[in-house]
Amino acid sequence: MRGVRAILEGWTVRIRESDLAAMTHGIPMIGALEANTRPSLEGTRLPRDTFDALSHLRSLYRSQQHPIPNRADYDAMISSLERSCIGLANVGLQVEVSACLLWTYSIPESVIDDLRRTEPHALVLLAYLNVFIAVLDKDYWFFRGWSSQLLAYINSHFKEDHRFDEWLTWPRGNT
């Protein structure tokens, strides 16, 4: 994920004129809506209940059932996903990679470290992020198959650990 930022920062001009141009073209009007607004996702490729699912995930992370030492970083990631939803609400069915993957620019190091250690709460977040990747799976050749492979990888870590089944219901049903 960090590699995307490194590539785009130094090569944006050249990428805009290549087959990967969709990665850099506009993330429309994200600042035009308040972060706490929930525009309709009707007419978009995201599931209509995405905002509700993210709110539910936030409440699960805040519960004391599975304490997370860096909970604030996970809360920030959920906020980033909500901003991506706002951007996607503005583009409708014409999804651009940049609008869908806005969250990749704000992944805290602590979350990356948790992913490396395959911490369950990090894998749950990755499953939710994967729903956004699934949106791109249908339109962009360079994403084809990623979402199903990523979900299979995530599921492989929960084969015998069913404590997080409730947490994974929504992303499993929407990937």
C-alpha atoms as a printed R data frame, in Angstrom:
    type eleno elety resid chain resno       x       y       z
1   ATOM     1    CA   MET     A     1   0.000   0.000   0.000
2   ATOM     2    CA   ARG     A     2   2.784   2.395   0.845
3   ATOM     3    CA   GLY     A     3   4.302   1.714  -2.562
4   ATOM     4    CA   VAL     A     4   1.285   3.281  -4.236
5   ATOM     5    CA   ARG     A     5   2.001   6.579  -2.526
6   ATOM     6    CA   ALA     A     6   5.718   6.431  -3.351
7   ATOM     7    CA   ILE     A     7   4.999   5.796  -7.024
8   ATOM     8    CA   LEU     A     8   2.308   8.419  -7.365
9   ATOM     9    CA   GLU     A     9   4.226  11.191  -5.634
10  ATOM    10    CA   GLY     A    10   7.198  10.978  -7.962
11  ATOM    11    CA   TRP     A    11   5.589   9.862 -11.195
12  ATOM    12    CA   THR     A    12   2.095  11.357 -11.260
13  ATOM    13    CA   VAL     A    13   2.650  13.334 -14.461
14  ATOM    14    CA   ARG     A    14   3.902  10.304 -16.403
15  ATOM    15    CA   ILE     A    15   1.263   7.990 -14.959
16  ATOM    16    CA   ARG     A    16  -1.517  10.360 -16.059
17  ATOM    17    CA   GLU     A    17  -0.503   9.705 -19.655
18  ATOM    18    CA   SER     A    18  -0.252   5.909 -19.314
19  ATOM    19    CA   ASP     A    19  -2.624   2.945 -19.039
20  ATOM    20    CA   LEU     A    20  -2.571   3.457 -15.265
21  ATOM    21    CA   ALA     A    21  -4.026   6.976 -15.502
22  ATOM    22    CA   ALA     A    22  -7.106   5.954 -13.527
23  ATOM    23    CA   MET     A    23  -4.920   5.747 -10.425
24  ATOM    24    CA   THR     A    24  -4.331   9.494 -10.400
25  ATOM    25    CA   HIS     A    25  -7.363  11.175 -11.882
26  ATOM    26    CA   GLY     A    26  -9.586  13.187  -9.604
27  ATOM    27    CA   ILE     A    27 -11.081  12.221  -6.340
28  ATOM    28    CA   PRO     A    28 -14.087  14.443  -6.861
29  ATOM    29    CA   MET     A    29 -15.449  16.808  -4.262
30  ATOM    30    CA   ILE     A    30 -14.489  14.885  -1.159
31  ATOM    31    CA   GLY     A    31 -14.015  18.149   0.683
32  ATOM    32    CA   ALA     A    32 -17.404  19.359  -0.512
33  ATOM    33    CA   LEU     A    33 -19.206  17.144   1.975
34  ATOM    34    CA   GLU     A    34 -18.770  17.107   5.698
35  ATOM    35    CA   ALA     A    35 -17.023  13.996   6.993
36  ATOM    36    CA   ASN     A    36 -20.027  13.179   9.176
37  ATOM    37    CA   THR     A    37 -22.457  13.316   6.232
38  ATOM    38    CA   ARG     A    38 -23.745  10.096   4.788
39  ATOM    39    CA   PRO     A    39 -24.644  10.603   1.151
40  ATOM    40    CA   SER     A    40 -26.717   7.930  -0.510
41  ATOM    41    CA   LEU     A    41 -24.739   5.081  -2.022
42  ATOM    42    CA   GLU     A    42 -27.626   4.335  -4.371
43  ATOM    43    CA   GLY     A    43 -26.274   4.320  -7.902
44  ATOM    44    CA   THR     A    44 -22.743   3.420  -6.788
45  ATOM    45    CA   ARG     A    45 -20.881   0.126  -6.805
46  ATOM    46    CA   LEU     A    46 -20.560   0.017  -3.035
47  ATOM    47    CA   PRO     A    47 -23.092  -1.927  -0.987
48  ATOM    48    CA   ARG     A    48 -25.895   0.420   0.138
49  ATOM    49    CA   ASP     A    49 -25.225  -0.390   3.798
50  ATOM    50    CA   THR     A    50 -21.504   0.449   3.724
51  ATOM    51    CA   PHE     A    51 -21.772   3.405   6.120
52  ATOM    52    CA   ASP     A    52 -23.782   1.288   8.578
53  ATOM    53    CA   ALA     A    53 -21.263  -1.553   8.317
54  ATOM    54    CA   LEU     A    54 -18.378   0.835   9.025
55  ATOM    55    CA   SER     A    55 -20.245   2.261  12.031
56  ATOM    56    CA   HIS     A    56 -20.799  -1.265  13.307
57  ATOM    57    CA   LEU     A    57 -17.103  -2.060  12.852
58  ATOM    58    CA   ARG     A    58 -16.191   1.091  14.763
59  ATOM    59    CA   SER     A    59 -18.433   0.055  17.665
60  ATOM    60    CA   LEU     A    60 -16.914  -3.440  17.656
61  ATOM    61    CA   TYR     A    61 -13.421  -1.957  17.845
62  ATOM    62    CA   ARG     A    62 -14.492   0.304  20.705
63  ATOM    63    CA   SER     A    63 -15.960  -2.570  22.697
64  ATOM    64    CA   GLN     A    64 -13.855  -4.080  25.414
65  ATOM    65    CA   GLN     A    65 -14.519  -7.625  24.208
66  ATOM    66    CA   HIS     A    66 -11.301  -7.645  22.141
67  ATOM    67    CA   PRO     A    67  -9.065  -4.825  23.413
68  ATOM    68    CA   ILE     A    68  -6.913  -3.131  20.782
69  ATOM    69    CA   PRO     A    69  -3.969  -1.076  22.072
70  ATOM    70    CA   ASN     A    70  -3.911   1.241  19.037
71  ATOM    71    CA   ARG     A    71  -7.682   1.666  18.763
72  ATOM    72    CA   ALA     A    72  -7.368   5.320  17.699
73  ATOM    73    CA   ASP     A    73  -5.478   4.259  14.567
74  ATOM    74    CA   TYR     A    74  -8.259   1.844  13.650
75  ATOM    75    CA   ASP     A    75 -10.832   4.559  14.242
76  ATOM    76    CA   ALA     A    76  -8.843   6.815  11.895
77  ATOM    77    CA   MET     A    77  -8.836   4.085   9.240
78  ATOM    78    CA   ILE     A    78 -12.602   3.730   9.473
79  ATOM    79    CA   SER     A    79 -12.909   7.508   9.057
80  ATOM    80    CA   SER     A    80 -10.703   7.247   5.974
81  ATOM    81    CA   LEU     A    81 -12.980   4.551   4.553
82  ATOM    82    CA   GLU     A    82 -15.974   6.799   5.205
83  ATOM    83    CA   ARG     A    83 -14.247   9.564   3.222
84  ATOM    84    CA   SER     A    84 -13.708   7.083   0.394
85  ATOM    85    CA   CYS     A    85 -17.446   6.330   0.518
86  ATOM    86    CA   ILE     A    86 -18.199  10.023   0.163
87  ATOM    87    CA   GLY     A    87 -15.910  10.216  -2.862
88  ATOM    88    CA   LEU     A    88 -17.522   7.148  -4.407
89  ATOM    89    CA   ALA     A    89 -20.996   8.576  -3.803
90  ATOM    90    CA   ASN     A    90 -19.940  11.485  -6.007
91  ATOM    91    CA   VAL     A    91 -18.671   9.393  -8.912
92  ATOM    92    CA   GLY     A    92 -21.550   6.934  -9.122
93  ATOM    93    CA   LEU     A    93 -20.810   3.990 -11.380
94  ATOM    94    CA   GLN     A    94 -17.758   5.597 -13.005
95  ATOM    95    CA   VAL     A    95 -15.339   4.427 -10.344
96  ATOM    96    CA   GLU     A    96 -11.765   5.628 -10.524
97  ATOM    97    CA   VAL     A    97  -9.021   3.799  -8.685
98  ATOM    98    CA   SER     A    98  -8.000   6.935  -6.805
99  ATOM    99    CA   ALA     A    99 -11.498   7.468  -5.409
100 ATOM   100    CA   CYS     A   100 -11.758   3.866  -4.283
101 ATOM   101    CA   LEU     A   101  -8.289   3.587  -2.753
102 ATOM   102    CA   LEU     A   102  -8.067   6.946  -0.996
103 ATOM   103    CA   TRP     A   103  -7.690   5.103   2.318
104 ATOM   104    CA   THR     A   104  -4.304   3.647   1.249
105 ATOM   105    CA   TYR     A   105  -2.691   7.030   1.832
106 ATOM   106    CA   SER     A   106  -3.549   7.085   5.507
107 ATOM   107    CA   ILE     A   107  -2.714   3.638   6.858
108 ATOM   108    CA   PRO     A   108  -0.934   4.185  10.199
109 ATOM   109    CA   GLU     A   109   2.310   2.281  10.772
110 ATOM   110    CA   SER     A   110   0.774   0.515  13.772
111 ATOM   111    CA   VAL     A   111  -1.939  -0.971  11.543
112 ATOM   112    CA   ILE     A   112   0.660  -2.070   8.986
113 ATOM   113    CA   ASP     A   113   2.608  -3.729  11.802
114 ATOM   114    CA   ASP     A   114  -0.567  -5.488  12.989
115 ATOM   115    CA   LEU     A   115  -1.196  -6.727   9.446
116 ATOM   116    CA   ARG     A   116   2.344  -8.096   9.241
117 ATOM   117    CA   ARG     A   117   1.719 -10.009  12.467
118 ATOM   118    CA   THR     A   118  -1.695 -11.133  11.136
119 ATOM   119    CA   GLU     A   119  -3.450  -9.787  14.217
120 ATOM   120    CA   PRO     A   120  -7.154 -10.744  14.005
121 ATOM   121    CA   HIS     A   121  -8.434  -7.168  14.379
122 ATOM   122    CA   ALA     A   122  -6.119  -6.054  11.538
123 ATOM   123    CA   LEU     A   123  -7.322  -8.868   9.292
124 ATOM   124    CA   VAL     A   124 -10.914  -7.836   9.992
125 ATOM   125    CA   LEU     A   125 -10.083  -4.295   8.878
126 ATOM   126    CA   LEU     A   126  -8.398  -5.715   5.778
127 ATOM   127    CA   ALA     A   127 -11.612  -7.625   5.020
128 ATOM   128    CA   TYR     A   128 -13.558  -4.345   5.100
129 ATOM   129    CA   LEU     A   129 -10.934  -2.665   2.922
130 ATOM   130    CA   ASN     A   130 -11.300  -5.589   0.558
131 ATOM   131    CA   VAL     A   131 -14.904  -4.618  -0.195
132 ATOM   132    CA   PHE     A   132 -13.494  -1.441  -1.761
133 ATOM   133    CA   ILE     A   133 -11.006  -3.497  -3.769
134 ATOM   134    CA   ALA     A   134 -13.887  -5.703  -4.949
135 ATOM   135    CA   VAL     A   135 -15.491  -2.604  -6.474
136 ATOM   136    CA   LEU     A   136 -12.437  -2.258  -8.729
137 ATOM   137    CA   ASP     A   137 -12.202  -5.978  -9.477
138 ATOM   138    CA   LYS     A   138 -14.860  -5.811 -12.175
139 ATOM   139    CA   ASP     A   139 -13.530  -2.852 -14.164
140 ATOM   140    CA   TYR     A   140  -9.754  -2.900 -14.014
141 ATOM   141    CA   TRP     A   141  -7.632  -5.730 -15.360
142 ATOM   142    CA   PHE     A   142  -4.897  -5.059 -12.814
143 ATOM   143    CA   PHE     A   143  -7.317  -5.767  -9.938
144 ATOM   144    CA   ARG     A   144  -9.056  -8.850 -11.348
145 ATOM   145    CA   GLY     A   145  -9.097 -11.623  -8.798
146 ATOM   146    CA   TRP     A   146  -7.464  -9.630  -5.982
147 ATOM   147    CA   SER     A   147 -10.542  -9.381  -3.803
148 ATOM   148    CA   SER     A   148 -11.375 -13.092  -3.901
149 ATOM   149    CA   GLN     A   149  -7.746 -14.058  -3.266
150 ATOM   150    CA   LEU     A   150  -7.444 -11.588  -0.411
151 ATOM   151    CA   LEU     A   151 -10.671 -12.816   1.183
152 ATOM   152    CA   ALA     A   152  -9.444 -16.420   0.919
153 ATOM   153    CA   TYR     A   153  -6.197 -15.383   2.633
154 ATOM   154    CA   ILE     A   154  -8.098 -13.623   5.425
155 ATOM   155    CA   ASN     A   155 -10.484 -16.563   5.864
156 ATOM   156    CA   SER     A   156  -7.542 -18.966   6.126
157 ATOM   157    CA   HIS     A   157  -6.505 -17.203   9.340
158 ATOM   158    CA   PHE     A   158  -9.950 -17.667  10.892
159 ATOM   159    CA   LYS     A   159 -10.583 -21.335  10.043
160 ATOM   160    CA   GLU     A   160 -10.578 -22.385  13.677
161 ATOM   161    CA   ASP     A   161 -11.038 -18.994  15.337
162 ATOM   162    CA   HIS     A   162 -14.715 -18.099  15.234
163 ATOM   163    CA   ARG     A   163 -14.552 -15.203  17.703
164 ATOM   164    CA   PHE     A   164 -14.599 -12.737  14.813
165 ATOM   165    CA   ASP     A   165 -17.329 -14.318  12.678
166 ATOM   166    CA   GLU     A   166 -19.766 -11.504  13.488
167 ATOM   167    CA   TRP     A   167 -17.121  -8.976  12.485
168 ATOM   168    CA   LEU     A   168 -16.510 -10.708   9.146
169 ATOM   169    CA   THR     A   169 -20.119 -11.286   8.080
170 ATOM   170    CA   TRP     A   170 -20.481  -8.053   6.101
171 ATOM   171    CA   PRO     A   171 -17.194  -8.155   4.159
172 ATOM   172    CA   ARG     A   172 -17.646 -11.855   3.383
173 ATOM   173    CA   GLY     A   173 -21.081 -11.136   1.965
174 ATOM   174    CA   ASN     A   174 -19.908  -8.175  -0.108
175 ATOM   175    CA   THR     A   175 -16.674  -9.366  -1.688
